[in-house]
Amino acid sequence: MRQAAPSLRAATPTDLAAILELIRGLAEYEHLAHAVVAQTEDLRAALFGPRPAAHAMLAEADGQAVGLALFYYTFSTFRGRANLFLEDLFVRPQWRGRGIGAALLGALAARAVAEGCARVEWRVLDTNAPAIAFYEKLGAVPMRDWHVRQLEGAALRALAEGADHG
Protein backbone atom coordinates (compact mmCIF):
# COMPACT_ATOMS: atom_id res chain seq x y z
CA MET A 1 0.00 0.00 0.00
CA ARG A 2 1.40 3.37 -1.02
CA GLN A 3 1.78 5.96 1.72
CA ALA A 4 0.28 9.40 1.15
CA ALA A 5 2.59 12.33 0.49
CA PRO A 6 3.02 14.41 3.65
CA SER A 7 1.37 17.79 4.00
CA LEU A 8 2.66 20.67 6.13
CA ARG A 9 0.60 22.81 8.45
CA ALA A 10 0.84 24.98 11.54
CA ALA A 11 0.23 23.06 14.75
CA THR A 12 -2.91 23.67 16.78
CA PRO A 13 -3.73 22.94 20.44
CA THR A 14 -5.28 19.62 19.38
CA ASP A 15 -1.78 18.52 18.28
CA LEU A 16 -0.15 18.76 21.72
CA ALA A 17 0.06 15.00 22.32
CA ALA A 18 1.57 14.44 18.86
CA ILE A 19 4.06 17.27 19.36
CA LEU A 20 5.20 15.82 22.68
CA GLU A 21 5.49 12.37 21.11
CA LEU A 22 7.69 13.79 18.34
CA ILE A 23 9.83 15.66 20.88
CA ARG A 24 10.31 12.40 22.77
CA GLY A 25 11.20 10.67 19.51
CA LEU A 26 13.86 13.30 18.83
CA ALA A 27 15.23 12.94 22.36
CA GLU A 28 15.47 9.16 21.96
CA TYR A 29 17.27 9.60 18.62
CA GLU A 30 19.76 11.96 20.27
CA HIS A 31 20.17 9.65 23.30
CA LEU A 32 18.67 12.38 25.51
CA ALA A 33 15.33 10.82 26.49
CA HIS A 34 16.21 11.43 30.14
CA ALA A 35 16.27 15.18 29.49
CA VAL A 36 12.62 15.51 28.41
CA VAL A 37 10.58 16.87 31.29
CA ALA A 38 8.06 18.88 29.23
CA GLN A 39 4.41 17.92 29.54
CA THR A 40 1.49 18.82 27.29
CA GLU A 41 0.46 21.71 29.57
CA ASP A 42 3.97 23.19 29.31
CA LEU A 43 3.71 23.04 25.54
CA ARG A 44 0.17 24.45 25.58
CA ALA A 45 1.38 27.53 27.47
CA ALA A 46 4.53 27.94 25.35
CA LEU A 47 2.93 27.40 21.94
CA PHE A 48 -0.66 28.57 22.35
CA GLY A 49 -0.74 30.81 25.42
CA PRO A 50 -1.45 34.56 25.40
CA ARG A 51 2.20 35.31 24.46
CA PRO A 52 3.51 32.29 22.53
CA ALA A 53 7.20 31.69 23.15
CA ALA A 54 7.50 29.30 20.20
CA HIS A 55 5.65 27.94 17.18
CA ALA A 56 5.34 24.48 15.66
CA MET A 57 4.82 23.15 12.16
CA LEU A 58 3.84 19.56 11.50
CA ALA A 59 4.26 17.25 8.55
CA GLU A 60 1.33 14.83 8.34
CA ALA A 61 0.86 11.64 6.34
CA ASP A 62 -1.50 8.71 6.60
CA GLY A 63 -3.43 10.50 9.34
CA GLN A 64 -0.46 10.94 11.66
CA ALA A 65 2.15 13.55 12.49
CA VAL A 66 5.41 12.33 10.94
CA GLY A 67 7.59 15.43 11.29
CA LEU A 68 8.01 18.48 13.48
CA ALA A 69 9.71 21.85 13.19
CA LEU A 70 9.60 23.83 16.44
CA PHE A 71 10.89 27.39 16.20
CA TYR A 72 10.92 30.85 17.73
CA TYR A 73 12.32 34.28 17.00
CA THR A 74 15.58 35.85 18.14
CA PHE A 75 17.01 39.24 17.21
CA SER A 76 20.12 40.32 15.35
CA THR A 77 21.31 43.60 16.83
CA PHE A 78 23.86 44.06 14.03
CA ARG A 79 21.21 43.65 11.34
CA GLY A 80 18.36 45.21 13.30
CA ARG A 81 16.06 42.37 12.27
CA ALA A 82 14.55 39.22 13.67
CA ASN A 83 16.00 35.76 13.08
CA LEU A 84 14.01 32.55 12.95
CA PHE A 85 15.61 30.02 15.30
CA LEU A 86 14.84 26.35 14.64
CA GLU A 87 14.89 24.67 18.04
CA ASP A 88 13.97 21.19 16.85
CA LEU A 89 13.56 19.42 13.53
CA PHE A 90 12.51 15.79 13.64
CA VAL A 91 11.13 13.29 11.15
CA ARG A 92 10.07 9.83 12.29
CA PRO A 93 12.71 7.30 11.19
CA GLN A 94 10.39 5.38 8.87
CA TRP A 95 9.59 8.63 7.01
CA ARG A 96 13.15 9.85 6.50
CA GLY A 97 14.65 10.14 3.04
CA ARG A 98 11.39 11.40 1.51
CA GLY A 99 12.14 15.11 1.58
CA ILE A 100 10.06 15.87 4.68
CA GLY A 101 12.89 17.53 6.62
CA ALA A 102 13.81 19.62 3.59
CA ALA A 103 10.14 20.56 3.10
CA LEU A 104 9.83 21.67 6.73
CA LEU A 105 13.03 23.70 6.50
CA GLY A 106 11.92 25.14 3.17
CA ALA A 107 8.62 26.27 4.69
CA LEU A 108 10.50 27.93 7.55
CA ALA A 109 12.88 29.60 5.09
CA ALA A 110 9.89 30.94 3.14
CA ARG A 111 8.37 32.26 6.36
CA ALA A 112 11.65 33.91 7.34
CA VAL A 113 11.98 35.57 3.93
CA ALA A 114 8.33 36.71 3.93
CA GLU A 115 8.75 38.18 7.42
CA GLY A 116 12.02 39.94 6.63
CA CYS A 117 14.14 37.84 8.97
CA ALA A 118 17.91 38.17 8.68
CA ARG A 119 18.54 34.43 8.85
CA VAL A 120 17.42 30.99 9.99
CA GLU A 121 19.66 29.50 12.66
CA TRP A 122 19.80 26.24 14.60
CA ARG A 123 22.12 23.97 16.55
CA VAL A 124 23.05 20.39 15.77
CA LEU A 125 24.89 17.90 17.94
CA ASP A 126 28.42 17.34 16.66
CA THR A 127 27.78 13.59 16.90
CA ASN A 128 24.79 13.75 14.52
CA ALA A 129 26.65 13.16 11.26
CA PRO A 130 23.52 12.40 9.18
CA ALA A 131 21.92 15.72 10.20
CA ILE A 132 25.14 17.65 9.59
CA ALA A 133 25.43 16.17 6.10
CA PHE A 134 21.75 16.96 5.42
CA TYR A 135 22.18 20.59 6.52
CA GLU A 136 25.37 21.02 4.50
CA LYS A 137 23.57 19.65 1.42
CA LEU A 138 21.00 22.43 1.88
CA GLY A 139 23.78 25.05 1.99
CA ALA A 140 23.93 25.63 5.75
CA VAL A 141 27.33 26.54 7.12
CA PRO A 142 28.70 26.05 10.64
CA MET A 143 29.52 29.06 12.79
CA ARG A 144 33.10 28.21 13.62
CA ASP A 145 33.97 31.29 15.66
CA TRP A 146 31.05 31.09 18.10
CA HIS A 147 30.52 28.91 21.16
CA VAL A 148 27.12 28.13 22.64
CA ARG A 149 26.79 28.79 26.36
CA GLN A 150 24.02 27.98 28.82
CA LEU A 151 23.20 29.14 32.31
CA GLU A 152 20.68 26.98 34.16
CA GLY A 153 19.78 25.39 37.48
CA ALA A 154 21.77 26.45 40.53
CA ALA A 155 24.09 28.73 38.54
CA LEU A 156 21.11 30.55 37.03
CA ARG A 157 19.45 30.99 40.42
CA ALA A 158 22.70 32.16 42.04
CA LEU A 159 23.23 34.80 39.39
CA ALA A 160 19.60 35.94 39.64
CA GLU A 161 19.79 36.18 43.42
CA GLY A 162 22.96 38.25 43.24
CA ALA A 163 21.68 40.59 40.56
CA ASP A 164 20.87 44.21 41.22
CA HIS A 165 17.13 44.27 40.61
CA GLY A 166 17.15 48.08 40.63
C-alpha positions, 0 to 999 in steps of 0.5 A: 500500500502506497503511503500518502505524500506528507502535507505541512501545516501549523500546529494547533492545540489539538496537536499537543500530544503528537508534538510531545510524542515527536519531541520524545522521539527526537530525544530518543534519537539523540540519546537524551530521552532522560532530558525531556521533562516537558508535559502537554500543559507546558507546551500548551502555554509555550505554543498557544498561550497569550504570548507564545514563546514558540511555534510548531509546524507539523508534517502529516501523512497517513493521518499521523504527524510524521515530522516536526519543526519547532521554532521561535524568533531571536534578534540580530542587533547588528542587522536590526532584524529578527531571526528565525531560530529552529529549536527542533527538527525531527522526522520519524525514522520510517519517514526519513529520506522522503524530503520531509525535513527539507520541506519543513526547512523550506517552509521555515525559510519561506516564512523567514523571507516573507517576514524579513528575517535576517537568517534561519539558525539552529544547533546540531549535535556534533555527533549527529553526522547524518543531520550535519550532512543533510544541513550542508547539502542544503547550503547551511554553514557552521559558525566556527567562531562562536561557542554556545553557552548555557546558564541553568539550574543552581548557577542561574538561580545564584546569578539571579539572586545576586543581581541588582534588581534596581 
